[in-house]
């Protein structure tokens, strides 16, 4: 149950051009047609008691507390379900109504535990408040007879409990699961007195279909559904508004605390991205911030074979600076570099790339964003003129056709997925292009109209085939193309796409998708109304990732599905600040704002501000850094909040490169896989300690505010600034707001942004400047950023990674709901109860051919290496394709992925690896070595 006492209007707002005037308790109020009496009363602060009603759910009318009298009408209708009408006169407080409400409340209280003073919801209980509001002082019926007071407590969920004795069967939890989350895991079982809330088929919450999003807990008006942390610690006493640090949805939360201890995280109803919804990670998986594994002291060691030694901040920073200076003296200016983190704030990322350019004296900076979404930046900038998605999340509510390509939003972006599912249930049509049958293909009340179950690596062939149908069947929006796009590029593209090689019939042999299915999907996208594309890493993490992004942009332009609500090309960013880390200049060829380092005017702007001559030569990307390390020319790396030894492809190559360096500096919360090869460890901060901003997938700049001071004593941006100063370049800021002020002064798209503005308005979507003073929810409304849209040729070129007799299966990878990325945070929470190991999904026919059964341990091998994982038989994957996640370092999924990457951006081809699967009863050689390495970790505490 949420503790924030926001004004709840009882029923959702209505939008209508028709206005209705009525009188409530003698006050005139005018509201949109369709508004409930309850909401209209709230507009004039005429409070009507309620229990089953909340403005986040449609009216239900079950509690009978919100009765009113209407002049000229018989009875006492429920104000939540009765719409206003012109001239209506309503009374909300009369002796008759007061008596009726007290009588109803007596019935509730007669079957409710009288333990208010010791109840965990004391002071935050709507039932308690409403009893006081209606003036209930006694229960005339007594407390004898049949009741529900002996109902037990279901504590199976690790984060919240269900106390059946306190349930008033208001159905708010059931409706929240339906209307907000869209899982439909809860029902009301039985009738009349036997009615009760049931999870699934009368299961415990943990074993049911419940996804632990917390919507039911948030909706509950009593202590029936209650966070275990509140039960244990009591009600919070202060709160801080901040932003979730998991996926790219960027949900706004209220951190509720007792002192410096977080008691719960409540989704903020004013959050632009989530509007009060959440998922299991953001809502509950924040305990890692105080996990005992967290490293709180800086550490150094001369050699990676030695134990770690705790030291002061000054000694650690001095040690790193001396090593970096020595490396550059011996090996040249370009022999060191850095990697920024998409987990960190914009301000923290900005100072790292500034340190590289001004203190290191080169452009050797890259980011994990390149290994997931760099093709998005390249493809959208080439076609549209800007490196970001086109819409806000709310836009999906206006979509008539939704095309989801290479994305699994119910697992990876669950809050947006809930919004999408509500639109699908309201009538939007769905096309899914994915090798795996994700939940969106078929789940409660959702079924894709078309599932294009393509072979991994054939995305570009499919997008070309869809476009072929649109061009050859005359479905192009000629007016849009003529007005908004380059005629020459369109004509060239249309001639190319009409070629027989791009026809559905030709592509069927390559992709495995029936030609007729492709044709039907193309016609639906082109003619079904507003059509929106949403895509994920299943698009970008391919050797043709950039081609595919341009292919989707071509499709949107050809059909006119760009520049208004309900359409667009929308990347679902993986991590919380993938967009921001790119915006901040984390690529070796670009300054903040995507301006090339060779541009004289841009470079002069930064040189003037930073007081330092800057290099005009693009630096090294991560793969180039590793290659240079192995050939001996690259010797030092600063790694901010990234676990390259677990997350990057071809793990054994990564480890070899890290081993060869003279100074690896890791800034993180935990001793991760990469830290095994580091010489300096600088403790980082959790999002609950950060002061700054994140930018989500819809370009929304959100504030991140500290709930408590840095546990290890120093913010991450201060640590970087002190390292830069030790290297000879002073980089001094008084507070993180000063860094944002510098960003806005140097980056045109951020010109109108400041902490003060974000604190005042909540969030803003870039571009935000003189041309767009209120931000930009929808891009390319009147024209493309580049002027005219540019169609690009997207020739399908098969990946070099092919199946062979030795490796006859294709492996693709993805995420699961309960775990996140490399699992550094979620594995240190109760989320591991749902997913405590990575498993290999394999089709029953492939398993049978190899003599495998459910739960067998198997060797998963490729030309790069082998690991051992548990097999799970599943028909989600077609025969010939297997699937795994990469959340657990013990599994080492990236040991088997290859060095192949996108032709334009070097984004790794994680999604296509030729493999073999065979029975195994022992760890792989790599896993055995990893276990030995982890067993040798030793830390020498700092001297007193």
N, C-alpha and C positions, 0 to 999 in steps of 0.2 A: 504494500500500500504506500502511495506517495505521501510525503510529509509537507510538500510545498503547498501553502494555502493560496493558490492562484484563484482568481475569480472563475468559477465554473458556471457557465450559463445554462447547464442542464441538458441542452440538446444542440446539435450542430447548427452552425450558421447557414442560412439560405441565401442564394443570390438570385435576384429577380429585378427587372427594371420596374415592375409594378410595386408601388409602395402602399401599405395598408396602415390606416390610423385607427387606434382604438383607445379606450380608457381603462386604466388599471388602477384600482384604489383611488380614483379621482384624478389620476395623472394621465395626460395624453402622451402617447408614444406612437411613433411611426417606424415601421419595420418592413423589410422585404416580404412580399407575398410568400406564404408557405412557412413562415416562422411560427414556432410553437408559442403558446401563451406563456409557458415557463420562461423561455428565452426573452420574450418581450418584457416580462416582469423584471427580469434581471437587468435589462437595459435601464430601468428607472429605479433600480435597487429595491424593488419590492420582492423580498426573499420568500420563496415558496419552499417548504421542507420537501426533501426528496431523499430516496435511498437507491433506487434502481437507475436513476437518470444521471448522466454525465455528458458534457458537450463533446466528448470524443466518440460517443456511440449513438446510434440511432435510437429514438425513443422506444421504450418497451412497455411501459405502463403496468408493471406488475406489483409495485410496492404499495400503491394506493395512499401514499403520503402527500402527493402533490395536488390533491383535490381543490377545485375552485368553484365558485358560483358565477354563473353568467346570466345577466339580466335577460329575461324572456325565454330561458331554457330550463327544462326540468332537470333535476338531479345535480350531481356534483362531478363533472367530468375530470379526468386526469389532465392537468395542464401540460404535461410533456407530450401527449399524443394528440392534443387538440390544437389545430392551427388557428391563427388569428383570422378575423374577418372585419371588413370595414364597419366602423361604428360600434363594434362590440364593446360592452361594458362588463368588466370583470371585477369581482371581489376576491381577494386572496386571504383576507383575515376577517372571519365572522365567528360568532359563538358556535354556530352549527359546524363550521369547518374545524374549529379548534377541538370540539368534542369528538368528531369523527377521527381526526388525526391522533388524538390521545388514545382512542380505542384501538386503532390499528397498531400503534406503538406498543400498547399493552400486550397484544398478541405476540409481537416479536420478542419482547422482553421476557414473557412467560416461558419461552423456550430458548433462553440464552443464558450462558453462565454469568453470574453476578460477581465477576472477579475484576472489575474495572481497575481497581487500585493496583493490582499486581499484573494486569494484562500488558503484554508488550506493546499494544497499540494505545495505551492510555495517553490521552492528549493528542492523539492522531487517529481518531475513530469517528467516522461519520454517524454510526449508530448512536454512540454516546452523545455526540453533539446534537443530533436530531431529537433524541429523548429530552434533552434539556430545552431545546427550542420549542417543543410542543407542550412543555410544562408537565411532563409525566412525573408524578411523585409516588405513585403506588400502583401495584398490579392487583386488581380486584379478583382475578381468577385464582390467585395463589400460584404455586409452583409444583403442585402435585399432578399426577396423571402422566400419560404417555408423553415423552419428549425425545429430544435428540442429544441430551447432555452427555450421554455416554459414548457418543461418536468418537472414534480414535483420531490420532494425529498421523498423517502420512508425511514422514520425514525422509522419504527415499531420495528426493531431489537434493543434491549437495548444497544448493543455495537458498531454497525456501521450503517452507512447510505448509501443509494444508490441515487445518484444525476443523474437522467436520462439526464439532459441537458449537462452533461460533458462526456457522454459515446461515445466512438468512435467505438463501436461494433467490437472490436478486437477478441472477443470470449475467451480471456484469462481466464476470470472468469468461463465461462461455461466449458472450458476444464480442469481447475483446479478442479472443482467440480467432474468431471468425472475421470480424470487421476490420481489425487492425493488423493482426499477424497473418491471417489467412491459412492457418494450419488445420483448424477445426478439430483439435485434439480433445476438446472438452465438450461434454454434453450434460443435459439434465436428465438423469435416469429416474424413472418412476413418475407417479402422478400424485397430486394432492399432498397429504402428509408424508407420503413415502418419497417425495421428490428430493433428489440430492445431486450434487455436482459429481460427475464421474470423468476420470481421465481415461480415454480409450474405452476398452471393453472391461470397465471396472478394474483397471490395473492401477498400480502405483504410478505417480507422476514420472519417475525415472524410467520405467519400462514402457511408458505410453509413447504416443507420437509427439508429445510435447517437446518443443525445441528450446525451452527455457529462455524465451525472449524477455520474460518479465511483464508482458502486457496484462496478464491476468492478475498478477500481484499489484501492479499499478492501479488496476481498476477496482480491486476489492475494497468495499467501504468499511470492512470490519477487520478483525485480526485473524480471519479465516486463512487467508494467504498472506504470509509474512516472511520477510527475509530473515534467515537464521542469524545473520549478523546483528539485526535489530533485536531479535529475541535474546541474544547473548549479551549485547552491550547496552541496550536501551535506546531511546530516541536520540537522534542527532541534535546538536545544539547550535551549529553554525553551518553555513553552506558557501560554496564557491562555484561559480559558473565556469565551465571549461569545455574542452572538445576531446572526444575519444581518440585514442592513438592506435587503433587497429586499422581497419580497411579504409579505402578511399571514399566511402560515403560521407564521413566527417560528421558524425552525430554530435549534437550538443547535449551536454550532461550537466547536472548539478551534483557536485561532490558534497555529500552531507557528512559532517564530522563531529566527533567529540574531541576537542583539543586538536591534536595533530593525527588522530586516528580516523581513517575513513570508515564510516558505518555502512553507508550504501551509496550507490551511484544511481541517480534518478534521471531518466531522459527528460530533457527540457522541451516543453510544449511549444516554446517560441523558437526552437531550433529550425532554421530554414531547410536543412537537409532531411531531418528526421521527424519534425513536428510531434515530438513526444514519444516516439517509438524507439525500440532498441533491439539488440540481439544478445545472445548469451555471453558474448565476449565483452562488449562494452558495458553491459548492465552488471555483470557479476565477476568477470575474470580480471580484477584489478589487484588481487592480493600479491602478485609478483613484486609489487613495489616495495614490500616489506619482507620479502622472502629471505631466509637466512643465507641463501647462495649469493646474495648481492655482495659485490666487492665494494668496500667502503674506504679503502686506503690505496693511494697510488703505489705501484709496485714496479720494480726494475730487475733486470738480470743481464749479466754480460753476455751470456750464451743461452740458447733455448734448451740446452741440456741441463742447466742449473735450476735450482729451486727459485721461486719468486722471493723477493725481499721487499717488505713493506718499507716505504720511505715517506718523507714529507712531500708536499706538492712542489716546493721549490727544487728539491733534489731530483724528482722525477722529470720535471720540465727542463731543468738544466741538463740532465743526462740525455734526453731526447734531442735537445737543441745542439749539444756538442757533437753527438753522433751524426746528425743531419749535416752540420757544417763540415765535419771531417769527410763525409761521403762526397759532398759537392767539391771540396778542395781536391780530392783525389780523382773523382770520376766526372766532374763537370756539372754544370747547373741543372741539366735535365735528368740527373741520376736519381732524383727523388720525386715523389708525387703524393696524391691523396685521393681518397674515396669519401664522398659525402653520403649522408644517410637520408633515406626517405622516411625514416621514423622520427627524425629530429625536426625542430621548428625551422621556419624560413630564416630566422635570425641566426640560428646555429649553423645552418648550411651556408649562409652567405659569408660568414666570417672564415669558414674553411676555404672556400674558393678564393676569397680575398687573400688569405695567408699564402696560398699556393702561388698566386699571380704576383703579389707584392713582396712576400718574404722569401719564398722558394725561388722566385724569378723565372718561372716557366708557366706553362698552361697544362701541366700534367694533373688534371683533376677530372674525375669521372664519378658516376653515381650508380647505385643499384637500379635507378629508374631506367638506365639504358638497357639493363638486362631484362626488363619487362615491357616497357612502353615506348622506347625510343622510336620505333616505326610509326607510332601515332604522331609524334612530333614531326617527323620527316614527311609522312604522307599527307597530313592535314595542312601543314604549312605549304607544301607544294601545290595542292589543289585549291585550298581555300584562302591561304595566306596567314594562318595563325595555328599555333601548335597545341590546340586544346579542343575539348569537346564543345558541342554547339548549344546544348540546352541545360536547363536546370532539371532536377529530378522530378519536380512537380509536373513538368511538361508531359510526362507519360500519361497523365490523366486525360489528355486530349488526343492520344494516339488511337487510331482505328486498326492499324496493323503494326505488330511489333515483330521485328526480325532480330533474334538473338543468335549471335555468331561467336562460337568459341568462348563462351562465358557460362558460368554456373552460378548465377546470382543468389539462388537460395542458400548456397553454402558460402560463397565468397563475399557477397554484398547483400546480406539477408534483409536489411531494413529497406533498401530499394526494392528488393524482390517482393516484399510484402505489398509495397505500393503498386508494383507492376501486376501482381496477382489480383488485386482488387479491381484494376482496370480490365483485366482479362475476364474476370467474373461478371463485369458489367457489360461485356459484349465485344471487346476488342479481339481481333484474330491474331494468331500466333504462328510464327515460323521459327523453328529451331534448327540451326546448322551446327552439328557437333558429332564427333565419332561416338560419344557416349550418350546413353539415354538418361539425361539428367532429370531432376524432379520436375522441371518445367514441361518435359515431354508428356508426362502424365502424373498427376497428383490430384488430391481431392478438389473436385469442381474445376479442374484445369486439364485441358488436353490440347496439345499443339495441333493445328490444322495440318501442318506438314513438318515432318522430321527428316531433314536432309542428313542422313547418317553417313557422312563422307569418310573416306579413308584419310588418316592423318597425312598432312602434307599436300592436300589437293584443294585447299581453300581458294586459291586464285582461279583454278579451273572452274570451280562452282560459281564464283562471283561473275566470271566472264560469261558463263552459260546463262545465268539469270539476266545479265545485261543483253545477251544475244536475243533472248525471247522478246525483251522490251523493245529493242531496236527493230527487229525483223517483223514483229507483229504490229508495229505502228503505235506503240504505247508510250512513246517519248512525249514529255510535256514540251512541245515545240515553242510555246510562248515563253516559258520560263527560260529555256536554253537561249532563245534569241535575245532576251532582255538581259540575262544575268551572266552568260558564259561566253568564252571566246569561241567565235564561230569556227575559226581554223582548227583549233584543238578538238572541238566537237566533231567536225567532219572527218578528221583523221581518225579519231577514236571510233566513230560509228562504222567507218569502213573496215577497220580492224576487227571490231567486235562482231560484225556480221559474217565474218569468215566461218567456213564450215568447221574448222578446228575448235571453235568456241560454241558450237551447237550443243544442246543437251544430249543429243544422241552420241556425239563424239566424246563428250565429257563423261557420259555414263561408264564407259569402259575404264576411264582413269580413276574416277571418284567412287564408283560403286553405287551411286545414287541413280535410281531409275529416271530416265529422261522425262517421262510424263510428270513425275513428282516435281522436278525442277521447273517444268513449264507451268504447272499449276501454282507453284510458289511465286514465280516471277509475275504472273498475272495478278495474283492477290496483292503483292507488294505495289504494283504499278497502278492498280485500279481500286484498291480497297479504302481509299480516303487517306487521311493523314498516316504516313508510314514512317516509323522510327527504327533506326538501327542501334542496337546496343551490343557491344563486343568486349572481349576480354583477352587474356593472354593466349587463348587458343587461336587468336588472329595474329598477334604480334610476335610470339616466340617461335618463329619459323624462318627458314632461309629466304622466304618471300614475304616476310611480314610487312615491309614498306609497300610492296606491290599490292598486297591485300587491302591495306588501309586506303590506298589511292583507288582501288577497285570499288570499295564501298562508297567513297566520295563520288566517283563517277556515277554510280547507281543512284545516289540521292539527287545529284544535279540533273541527271537525265529525266527523272520523274518529278522534279520540282519539289522534292521533299527536304527542303532546307530553308531556314530563315523565318520560321514561325513556330508557335507552340505545337507539340504533338508530333514533330518530325525530327530530322537531324541525324548526325553521326556521332554517337556517344560512347567514348571509351569508359569502361568501368575500371578505374585505377585500382591497383592492387593494394598499396600501402597508404597510410594516412596522409603522407605528404609527398607522394610521387609527383603530383603536379607542381607543388611548390619547389621541390628540389631541382626540377628542370627549370622553372621560372627564375630561380636564383643564380643561374649561371654555372651549373655543375658539369657541363660538358666541356671537353678540352678545346673546342673550337668556338665557343660562344660565351660572351659576357651575359650578366643578368638581362632578361628580356629578349633572349634569342638573337643577339646582335653579334656578328662574326668578329673574331679578334683581329682580323686583318683590316676591318673598316677603320679608316684613319680618324674620322670624326668621333666615332664611338670610343675608340681607344684614347683619344685626347680628352674626352669627357672624364673617363675614369682616372687617367693619369693626373689630371688637374685636381680631382677630388682626393685621390690617394697619395699624391705627392711622390709618385714613383714612376719611372719609365717602365712600360709593360711590353712584354713580348707580343709580336704579331704572328708568331708561328703556332698553329694548333698543336696541342700537346698529345700525350698518349692516352688512349682508352685503356680500360682495365686489361683486356687481352694482350694489348701491345706492351703494357707494363710487365705482365707476366713473361712474355716472350723475351723482353729486354733483360729481365731478371735472370732468366735461364742462360742468356748469352753473356751475362756478366756486366752489362752496361747500366742496369737499373738496380739500385742498392737499398733504397729506403722508401717506406710507405706509411702515411698516416691514415688509419682506417676509422672512420666515424660511424659507430653504431651499425656495422654490417658484419655478417659472419660469412665471409667469402669462401671459407673452407667447407661450408655446408651448403650455401645457396648458389654458388657459381657452378657452371657445368664442368665436366671432366675433372673431378675432384683431385685425382692424383697429380695432374698437371699443376693445379692450383697449389697444392701442398709443396710440390717440388720448387715452384717459384718462390713461395714464402720462405722455405728453408734456405734458399740461396741468398737472401737479403741480409744486410748488416744491421739494419734497424727497422723493425716493424713496430709501430705504435698503435695500440688498440684503445679506443675510447668506447666503453660499453658498460652495461649493468652487471654482466656475468662473465665468468671465464668461459668463453664460447670455444668452438672448434678452432677458430682463427687464432685465438689467444695462445694456443699451444705453440705457435711459431712466432710469438711476439717477444720483444725485448723490453717494452714499456707498456704498462697497463694504467690507463687514466680512467678512474671510475666516472660513469655517466649518471644522468638523472632520469627518473621516470617522468612520464607526462604529468604526473601529479605534483611535480616540483618545477616544471618549466614555466617560463613567462615568455610568451611569444605568439606566433600564429602558425596555423596549418592551412593549406589550400587543398580542397577536396576535388573530386572528379568533375564537378560542375563549375570549377573555377571560383568556388566560394571561399573567401578568406575568413577564417574563424579565429577567435581569440582562444589562446591556451593560457590559463591562469594557474599559478601555484596554489595548491591546497595547503602546503606546508613547506618550510625551508628545505634546501638541498640537504639530503641525509649525509652526503659525503663532504659537504662543506664548500663546494665551488660549482657554479653553473658551467655548463658545457661551453658556452660562448666565451666566458671568462677564461677557461682553461686554454682555449685556442688562442685567444688574444695574448695571454701570457707566453705561450710558446712562440708566437710571432715576434713578440718583443725580445725574447731570449735569442731569437735568430737575427736580431738587429733591426726589425721593422716595428715601430710603435703602432699599436692598434688599440686605441683606448676609447671605451664607451662607459658612461655612467650607469646605464640601464639598457635593457633590451629594446625599449621604445626608441632609443637613439639609433639603433641599428636599422629599425624599420624606417625611421626618418631618412637615413642615408639611402636606403633602397628606393624609397619613393622619389627622392631627389634625382636619382640616376636612371630610373626605369619608367618610361612614359606610361605604360599601362597601369602602373600603381600610383600615379601622381596624386590621386585623391584619397589615398589610404593613410590612416594613422591609428595608433592604439586608441586615442581619444574617440575617433569616429566609430571604431568597432565597438568600443565599450558603450557608446551611446546608441548605436543602431543594431548591434548584434552581429551582423555579417554583411559583406558586400562581395559581389562577383566582378572580377576584372574582365575587361578593361574598366577602370574607374579613373576618369580624368576629366578634363574640361569638356571633351566631346561626349562623354558619358558620365555625368556627375553622379548619377544614382546607381552606377554599376551596369552590368550587362547580363541579364538572365538568359537572353537568347541572342546568339551571335548571327551575323550576316543577314540582318532583317531587311535592310534596304540595298545591300550590295555586299560583295565579299570583301574581306580585309585587303586582299591583293588587287581589288578592282573587279575584274571579270574572273569567274570560276574557270579553272584550267583542267580540262580532261587529259588524263595521262594514259598512255598505252601500258597495259599490264599483261605482258606475255607470260603464259604459264610455263615455268621452267621447273621440272621435277627436282626435288631435293637429291643431293648426292647420296644421302643415307637411304640405302635400299636393303630390302630383305634378301637373304642368301640362304643357301642350304644350312650353313652354320648358325645363322641368326634369322629364322623364318617368321618371327613375330614382330609387330611394331608396338613399342611402348610409348604411351603418352602419360602426362602427369597433370595433377591438379591439386585442389585443396578440399578440406572437409570443414563442416560448420564449426565444430568445437575447437579445432586447433587453428593456429595462425602462422603462416609462413614457416620459418625455421623453428617455431615452437618455443623460442627462448622465454616468452612470457607465459603463454597458455599452458605449457608443460609444467609450469610451477604454480598451477591452480588446480582446482577440482575438475576442470574441463577434461583432464586426462581420464576421468572415469568413463567418459564416452568413447575415447579414442586413445588408447595407451600404446599403440604401435602402428607403424605404417604397414599396410597389407597390399598384396597384389591381387587385383581383380582380374580374373581370367574366365573366359567363356567355358561352360561345361564341356563342349566338344573338344576344345584345346586341352583342357585338363585331362579328359578321358584318354586322349591320344598319348598323353605322357604318364599315364598311370597315377594321376593326382586326385586326391579327394579333399573335401572341405577341411581347412585348417592345417594341411600339410606344410612343412617348411620346404621352401624351394630355392634353388639357385637361380638368380636373375643375372644373366651375363650378356655383355655386348663386346664389341671390339676394343672398348676402353677399360673394362674391368668387370668385376662380379660382386654381388652382394647376396645375402641370404635373407629372405622375408617369408612371411606366412601367406599362403594362398587362400583366397576367398572366391568361391565359384559364383559367377554373376552373369546374367544375360544382358546387363547394361552395356557391355562391350560386345561388338560383333566378333565372330570368329576371326582369328588372326591378329587381334588387337588386345593388348593388356594395359592395365592402368594402375598407377600407384600415386601416393602422396609423398611429401618430402618434409614432414613436420618433425621427425625424430632423427637426431644425429646418429643414433645407433644403426639405423637402416642404411643411411648413406646413399640415397637414391641417385644423387648426382655423380656417384662413382661410375655409373654406366652411361650417363649422357655424354654427348660428343662435343667436339670443338667447332662444329658447323654453326654458322650464324647468318643473320640477315645481310643481304648484299649491300645495303646502304648504311646500316647503323651498327653492325656487329652484335645486334641483339641475338642471344644464343637460341639455337633451335632445340629447346627443351622438349617440344611436343612430338618429335619424330626420332625414335631411336630403334634400330634393328636389334632384337634381342633373342635369346633362347631361354627357355624355362625348363628346369629339370629338378627331380627330387634332390633334397640335400638334408643332411642331419648334423651339419656343423657350420659355424660362422665362416664367412669368406676370409681370405687372407687379409683383405683391407680391414674388415671388422675386427679381426683378432689384433692387428697392429694398433688400431684405434683404441681398443680396450687396454692394451699395454701402455699406450701413451697417456691415457686418462688416469691410469693407476699410479703414474709417476708424478702427478702434480703435487707439489709441496710448497708451502708458504712459510717464510721466516718472518715472524712478527717484527714490527719496528721496535727498536730499543726504547725502553722507558726513558 
